[in-house]
Amino acid sequence: EILLKFDTLKAKLISAAVQVDALAEFYSASGDTENANKYRQVASLLRNSIRTIDDLKTFAAQNRNNIAAVREKAKLTLATIKENIRRIIDILLGTVTVPKLCNADAMLCPDGSSVGRDPYNNCKLRPCP
């Protein structure tokens, strides 16, 4: 019965992920990279929740005779999904800074080390040490 409830939740998460992917594409096509990145991050968290449910189902199939272990895994799965939802809310409400997607170039520093771009600082190059 609990696995059926998780399957129902998974179907809803898949539907939400499809809709959020569409929003990310819309914002990307309109040049709004900030919102596009926000919705990509949300879609990623939704897909993570879906994978967590899949992992539970695999675990349950492998541990059919250990109901206590399956229950414990279900509790952990639910906790992971709840945390992902909290993170999604924070992202959508703007209480979390979503990193930008930056070029992968680097700068060589005088001491021989290199620094990359900072996704939390408008993709500016990080300072040399």
Summary of the structure (lengths in Angstrom):
residues: 129
radius of gyration: 19.6
end to end distance: 56.3
largest distance: 62.6
contacts: 327
relative contact order: 0.11
helix: 66%
strand: 8%
